[in-house]
């Protein structure tokens, strides 16, 4: 395993910029996830690392080697494809052995290493099967075993779980993560599923429009989002448009005056995480407290979402825990809603707002 | 509901019977003793099969037909497989149009193909005269084979393209990611995965070349006949059951090819 270093990596297709000068370091043994909506450049970035797309600018270092211009077959990366891309005419064992044969590994060693890789992927005894005789989850593990058998310098995962059903996905997530930790694999994964990204990653890179928006841990992204895009993409939040009128004073378009911990000025967006909001008596004594009307209630099991309209222009969503003795708000109720000053995040609105294309 | 099912079953069996009936009669006829076919026959004999062996034009026709069909099939594969790969895997302008045009020999009447090929061969030979080479093209074996390649190409292109559908090139990428050069990737991954299409394309190409009469009529030279032409010429003289016996042998040959191929490739899955 090795360290992976992308420096100023960019990909242009004529006038269109798919990836704009991305610089990312993946430490030895780290699990890094590229997260973003489709078309944000995350897959292009991964494919540049694998060698299937030639960068327009920038440099890729894998361990001590500069691999920027190396062809895919000389890179020693282990890529797991979204569609698994198993060789349909080869058995499971032959699939896993393929990379070792390409490396001219001695026969006897191939056998033991295939065995070993299959065991790691919990596929012992399946070596003689053909891919089409296996379930989606098993095929996914064959793809993983095949990538691991070559002992790659970096493991690359391209939406590896998106073809699995929801229940299996949560299981495989944990499996891959445990295997990655056990083997100390330097790993770069691409996904658009934020829950998947949050459960698996050591660190995340949020991308949109070909740019890196923020690199950080789950906590960094959630509690200190770098911009409004990250705030909206990682976790949920309600946004209120308005402007900063003096230090710490945000006035919404609907006329709401809010205390906010920000020194920004001019047009701005206030975002609020639903679980930081308090309702009714719980809102007493908080830095911001308003009267509103319950507009909509959705019951989620462990929690309840309460949509509260504050005035014609502004509304917020509060998420409250579904605990014993809760007086569940009813649509039409007049209710108090509040939040501590530091719970409101202020983002200045620039001339070209940093929102993502779908 | 049961009535509908019964009607469908009856239709399927009826169609099958309609296809098999002429085959049945030709096979039956091959064993009639009478020289002029009469029903019912006065007795049965294997004499007509012996008569084939004594007929020089059937034998030389068979040899020419096999020669032409085998060579045309190999050439048709050499051209059709790369064409299919280009159509299925690459993106270029006019792709869909080219894919359609490559199937054209299937729909153009054989007589038209024959005439067009003949005219082309004449023009080509005239060109060689112009260059002072005087290469005989008209009526040559090479020219006949070249024309038969036209019959094979649509089959190889169509069936190989079909076997590539559903794979988008990611298995090739996977091979390269695992250390295979493009050359090794082609031989170890691409080619094996399209093998069913190649086998089926070769089979159908062979059969359509082997059985072709209309086009060959325009292109054979003096002293060279294909089996279908030999049969036609024989029919101008006689209508004894020798023809039926030849047909039986042809049917047996093609049936054997189909059965052997089907062992390796499930034809129903490809075609």
Interface residues (C-beta under 8 A of the other chain):
Chain A: X50 X51 X52 X71 X72 X73 X74 X75 X76 X77 X78 X79 X81 X83 X85 X86 X87 X88 X89 X98 X99 X102 X103 X146 X147 X150
Chain B: X167 X168 X170 X171 X173 X174 X175 X176 X177 X178 X179 X180 X181 X184 X188 X189 X192 X193 X195
